[in-house]
Amino acid sequence: MKARSNNFVIWITIIVSLMLTIMPLPIGFDEFRPNWTLLVLIYWVLALPTRVNVLLAWLIGFIIDVLLGSVLGVNAFATALVVYVTVNNFQKIRNFSLLQQSIIVGVFIALYHLTVFWIQRFVIDVDFSISYLKPVLTSMPIWPVVFLLLRKIRRQFQVH
């Protein structure tokens, strides 16, 4: 029963991040929307790398594709790629300070958005715009808040 409730907490945080991903924002701020789902997935990979894996990341990315109406598989691949890189380096990243982790998370968010652009460039022939990287500017400073909040939730509900 305890493992089921632990999975429930992880899924609730992911669902909340998906809701934040599709929540309407003012037109000028929408392009700066933090990548909530990727931030939450990165946290859970760092905290529980055996429970949150690449397959789950691909599934969540596929859900994002459906929610945003984008080409199926684009966000799924980019999310899985970032989670794969995070899983392979989670022991190193855990040892960094929150400021250093914010920089690494910024690099991961940039990798995600550049991967999405690269795939879209070949599939639907879009042109590069600096707005692809604007979420990096908001995701980096929000990382410490997301990290501390999810760590508190993980400890409070004893997710391990």
N, C-alpha and C positions, 0 to 999 in steps of 0.2 A: 504494500500500500504506500509505503514511504517513497519508493522509486516513482510511482505514478504521480504523486503530488509534486515531486521534484521536477518531473517532466512538464507538469502543468504550469509551474512557475516560469520555466524557460519559454514555453509556448505562449503564455500570456504576454511576456515582454516582447516577443517577436510580433505578436498580433498588434500590440500597441504601437510598435515601430512601423508596421505596415499602415496602420491608420494615420500616423503622422506623415507618412510618405504621400498619401493621397489627399490629405487635408488641404482645403483651398487656402491659398495665401494671396496677399495683394500682388498685383502684376509685377511691380518693381522688385519685390522680395522673393518671388517664386524661383528665380534662377539662382538664388543664394541658399535654397533649401538644403539643410544638412542631410547627409545620407544616413537617416536614422536607422534603417534596417541593417546596413553594413556596420554601423557603429555598435549596434546590439550584438550582431553576429561576431564581430571581432572580440568584444568583451567575453562572450560565452566561450569562444575558442581559447582565449587566454586563460580563462578560469577553469574550464572543463573540456580540454581538447579531445577526450575520449567520448564525450556525449554529443558535442556539436561538431559535425564533420562536413566534408566536402559535399556529400550527397544531400544532406539537409540544406546546405547553402545553395546548391543547384535548385532544389525544390522551392526554396524561398525566392530565389531569383526568377524562377518560372512564374511564381505567383505575382511578382512585381511586373513581369512582362504582361500578364493578363490584366492586372489592375490599371496599368498605364496605357495599354493598347499598343505596345511597341511590338516589333518583330519578335516572334517567339524564339527564345533561346539566347537572345543578346544579353539581357541582364542576368540570366541564369549562368551563362558561361563566365561573365565578368565577376559575378559574386563568388562562384566556385573557385575561380583563379585566385582572388584575393584571400579567401579562406584557406586555400591550399598553401599559399605563401605564409600565411599567419600560422597555420598548424606546424609547418616545417621549422618555424623560428620562434615558437611560443616560449620556450625556456629562456631565450635571450631577451625577448621583449618584456617578459615579466620582471626582469631584473632592472629595467630602466625606470627612471623617475617618471612622474606623470607628464612633465614637460617634454622629456625625450620621447615618451610614448605618443604624445600629441603630434610630434613631428613625424614619427613613423606612421601613425594613423593617417596623417595628411598625405604621405607618399602612397599609402594603400588606396586612399580615396582617389587620388590622381591616377593611379594605375587602373582603378575601376573605370573611371570616366574616359580615360584614353582608350581603354579596351573597348568600351561601348562605342566610342567614336570610330575606332578602327574597323570594327565589324560593320557598323552602319555605313561607313564609307564604301565598303565593298558590296554591301547588300542593296542599299537604296541611294548611294551616291550623294551623301551630304557633305557640306563643306565645313572645315574646322572653324570654330568660333571660340573665343576666350571664355565664353559663358559655360563651356563644358567644364572648366576648372573652377568656377566660382563656388561650388559647394565645398571645395577644399578649404576656402577661407572661413567658412562657418563651422565645418566639422572639426577642425583642429582645436579651436578654443572650447568647443562644447564637449570634447572627449573627456576631460577630467570630471565634469559634472555627470556624464553618462556612466563613467567608470565608478565613481563613488556611489551613485544612486543604485546601480545594479549590484555592486558589492554589498551594499547594505541589505538589499532585497535578498541576495543569495545567502547572506549570513542569518538574516531574520527567519527565512523559511528553511534553513539548513539544507540548501541544495548542494549536493556533492556527489 
